[in-house]
Amino acid sequence: MDTCERKTLTSEEEKKLTRFIATCYEALNIYGKSPEQLEAITMLMQITLKDQPYNLIRRGFEKHIRQSSVMPTPHDILNAISMIKLEDMCEATRLSRLNGAQKCITTNS
């Protein structure tokens, strides 16, 4: 998956992110947070994550949700995105090596 994409969220992506944050807020443990804090949480998430491609933000939330039942912080999502980028690079390297090996086998046959 290509992680080198446009670096600002479109207004449609901001709306999707807002809805996704609200869903997480409702579904995950939010220890000590009140419903009124959702707006502040949403704004902080959007400010912090605005330079990331939406598909990576979404994958970051999904990765966090698979590992935790607690509402993520922007830092949690940025960490998840960093791990996803690293995993994507490793997979790309692995596929490149496999393709190189395949070419070598084909050439030598």
N, C-alpha and C positions, 0 to 999 in steps of 0.2 A: 504494500500500500504506500502511495506517495505521501510523504510527510512534508515535502517542500512546496507548500502551497501559499496562496495569498495570506497575508498576515493581519487582516482586519475583518471583523465580523460585519456582515451585511445586516440591515435592519431586520430582515426575515430570520437570520441566524440568531440575532439578539432576542427576538421573540421566542424562538425555539428554546434558547438557553434559559430564558426567564421561566417558561412553562416547565422545563426539566428541573430547574432548581426548586420550583414550587412543589412538584411531584416528590422530589427527594425530601423536602422539608416535611411534607405530610406523611411520608412512608417510613422515614428513618428516625432513629432516636436523636433527639435534639436537646437533651439534658439542660434544663433550666432556661430554655429560650421561650419567649412568648410569640404568639402569632404576629404581633406588631413588628417584630424584628425581621420578618421575612423580607421586607423592602430593603432594609440596610444590608442584609446578607446578599440579596440579589445584586445590589449596586456594587458591593465589594467584589463579588465574583466577576461581574462584567468588567470592572476596572482592571482587575488583576489578570484576567484571562483574555482580554480584548486582542492581544497580539498573537494569539494562537489560532490556528485553523479550527473551524467548528468541528470537523470530523475528529480531530485529536482531543478537543475538549470533551466531546461525547464519549469517545473511547476511554478517556481519563476517568470520567464519572463511572462508566461501566466497570472499569478495572477496580475502582475503589469500592463500589457496591458489592462486587463479588468477594471482597476481602474484609468488609466491615459493615456493621449495621448502624453506624453512627454517621450523621450528616457530615460530609466532607468540608474541610476548609479550603480556601483557594490554594494554600500551600500543599494540601493533600493532592489536589488535582494537578498542580504543576509537577509534583513528584511523580505522579502516575504517568503524566505526559512524557517526562524524561525517560522513564522506564520503557514506555511504548516506543519512543524514538530509538532507544538502544536495542530493543528487541527487533524492531524493523530493520535496523542496520545489520544486525547479526543474521537475520533471515536473508537479507539481500546478499550478504557476503556468502552465505551458505549456498544459495541458489546460483550465484556467480561461479563458485567453485565447482558445483555440480555441472553447470553448463560447460565450463572449461574442461572438465574431465570427460564429459560426453563428447565434446569436439575432438579431444585427443584420442579417444577410443575410435571414433568414426574415421578420423584421419589415418590412424595406424592400421585400420582393418583392411 
